[in-house]
Amino acid sequence: MANETSMRERMINVAVELIAEGGEASVRVSKIAEVVGVKEPSIYHHFKNRTELVTAAYVEWYWQCLRTDVPVDSMMLMVENQNDYERALRKSMEWSYRPERHKDRAIRASVLGAAQTNPELAAAINEINRKFLNGLADSLRLAQGKGWARTDLDPMAAAYWLHGQINGRVVAEMDPGAIDLDAWDAISFEVVFTLLRPRP
């Protein structure tokens, strides 16, 4: 059973590499079989068709990107006041905006685009997003309870908005030199903290 799982994972990982290099169209069952060292029909022992394999690869690709994000629950363990909360949130955003994270944001955009016409992929990505963003929403609920964030914001809606705002940076990253990314970040911080801070 372990070997079966390992072979399936290898097939998915090869598909991820192919998508990363040449897009979804580059995923050929014959190529994956060749790389993992099996006959082509063996692929269909693990996946009912190519679409299922591609979907599994997109899900894994998306999940790999999220796994490298700063864990919000761990971040909140170090927070004792509003300044700590804002500092921790800013550091999390700064981590997301680092140059080496640009590729991860582009991957997310690719997967989200593919999910628009793939209901199975959309369902899987929605589940991943819910799990990930529940943690962010919980951190906002905690901040609201402590008086560090305004209480009239819906925590889950705010978590989805913040996730979308951060991922939206990919538009600027696609066009290097078009804008000053430091200026984009400054606007992002200003908008996020203006939105979250308690009203006087």
N, C-alpha and C positions, 0 to 999 in steps of 0.2 A: 504493500500500500504506500509506504514511504517513497519507494522508487517511482510509483505512478504519479504521486504528487510532485516529486522532484522533476520528472519529465514534463509534466504540464507547466510547471513554473519556468522551466528552461524554454519551452515553446513560447510562452508569453513574453519572456525577457527578450528573446530574439525578435519577436514581433514589435516590441517597444523600440528596440534599436533600429529596426527598419523604418518605422514610422518617424522616428527622430531624424533619420538621415534623408528620407525621401518622401515622407507623407504616407497617407493610408494606401495609396495606389501601389506603393512599393512592397506591400505585404503579399508575398506569393507563398502559397502552401508548399510548393516544391522547394523553394529556397529555405524555408524554415526546416523542412524535413532533412535537407542536406546538411544544414548547420548542426542540428542536434543529433544527426547520425541515425535516422530511422527512414523507413519507407513512407512514401506520401500517405498511403491509407491509414497509417498509424496516427496521423494528426486527428483523423475523424473518430478515433477511439476516445479522445479527450474533448473534442469540440464537434458539435453536430454539423457545422459548416464554417466557412471562412469568416462570415459576419460575426459569429459568436467568438471566434478567436480574436478578431480585431477589437470587438467590444471589451473583452477581457484585458487586452493590451492597453487600451485607452484608460480603463479603470485603474490598472496597476500604475500607469504613467502618472495619472492625476494624484493618486495616493502617495506615490514616491515624493512628489513635490510638497504635499502638505506635511509629510512626516518630518521635513526639515524646518518647519516653522517653529517659532518659539512657543513652547507649551504654556498656555494661558494660566492653567491651574497652578503650575509651579511658580510662575511669575507672581501670582497673587499671594503666595505664601510669604513673600518678602515685603508686602505692602502694609504700611501701618497708618498712613494718612493720605490726604488728597495729593500732596506733592509727590509722595512715593508712587501713588496710582498713576498720575500723569507721566512721571518719569519712566515708569515701567512700560506704559502704553507707547510712549515715544520711542523707547529703545526697541520694542517689538516692531514698530513701523520702520525705524531706521534699519533694522535687520532685513526687513522685507525689501527695502529700497537699495540695498547694496548691489553693485554691478554684477556680482556673481549670481544674483537672484533673478536677473532679467530673463534668463532662459527658462526658469521655472514658471514665470508669469506668462511667457509666450506659450509654454506647454498647456497651461490651464486654459488659455484662450483657444488653443487648437481643439482641446478636448470638449470645451463648452460648445464650440462651433459644431463639432461632429455630433454632439448630443441633441442638437436641434432637430435632426432628422432620424434619430435612432432612439426609439422609446426605451429599449432595454438599457442602453447606455445612460440615458437621461435619468432613469429610475435609480441606477447605481450611483451616479454622481450626486443626485439629490440626497441620497442616504448618507454619503460621505460628507457632504456639506452640512447636513443637519447635525451629524455627530461632532464635527469640528466646530461649528458655529454655536452649538449649545454651550460649549465651554466659554466662548467669548460672551455670550448672553449672560451666563451665570456670573461672570466677573463683573458685568455691568450691574446686575441685580445686587451683588455684594456692595459695589460702590454706591449705588443708590441708597441702600440700607444704612450705609455709614455717613451719608450726606456729602459724598465726594462727587456725585454726578446728579444731574437733574432727574427728577422722578417722573416727569410726564412723558418720557421716551419709552416706547415699547422695546424691551431689551433684545428680543429676537429680530425685530425689524432693524434696529440699530446695528446689530451684529452683521446681518446680511448687507446692509448699506456700507458698513466699514470694509467688509471683504470686497465688495464691488468697487469701492473707491480705490483701494490699494491695487486691485487687479487692473483697474482702468489705466494705470500708469503705462501699461503695455503699448498704448496708442502713441505716447511720446517716445518710448524706447524703440519703436519700429522705425523711427525717422531720426537717426542720430544727428545731433547738431542743430535740429530744427528749433529746439528750445533748451534752456538751461535747466537741467533736471534738479539742480539744487533749488532753483526758484520754484519748480513744481512741488518739491518736497515742502518748502516753506509754506506754500499755500495750503497744502494738504494738512500740515500740522495745525495751522491757524483755524481752518474750517472744522477739523475734528474736535479740537479742544474748545472752540467757541460753541460748538453744538453740545458737547457733553457737560461743560461746567454748570454747576447749579446757578439758577437765576437769582439775582439779589432780591 
